[in-house]
């Protein structure tokens, strides 16, 4: 997301496997979103998702008072 979010709303992300179940370590409870355009969304403070390369995944965004703007995976 590129815009700072007002305190009244909510945003988190889950990474799901091919059966639509959250992947351990990538659940909404593990998701950390920094309300800052210069920070990344991470899971339990770990920004590295390279263990998921080659796997079929889905992303589930959980939002309240939010509108999607942009999202991307960025390599190092």
Residue pairs with C-beta under 8 A, 6 or more apart in sequence:
1 11
1 33
1 37
1 41
1 66
1 68
1 69
1 70
1 71
2 37
2 69
2 70
3 37
3 69
4 35
4 36
4 37
5 11
5 35
5 66
6 65
8 65
9 63
9 64
9 65
9 66
10 62
10 63
10 64
10 65
10 66
11 33
11 61
11 62
11 63
11 64
11 66
12 28
12 31
12 33
12 61
12 62
13 28
13 31
13 33
13 41
13 59
13 60
13 61
13 62
14 22
14 26
14 27
14 28
14 31
14 59
14 60
14 62
15 22
15 23
15 26
15 43
15 49
15 52
15 57
15 58
15 59
15 60
16 22
16 23
16 57
16 58
16 59
16 60
17 23
17 55
17 56
17 57
18 55
18 56
18 57
20 58
22 28
22 60
23 52
23 57
25 43
25 44
25 46
26 43
26 49
26 52
27 43
28 60
28 62
30 43
30 44
31 41
31 42
31 43
32 41
32 42
32 43
32 44
32 45
33 41
34 40
34 41
40 47
40 74
43 49
49 73
59 71
61 68
61 71
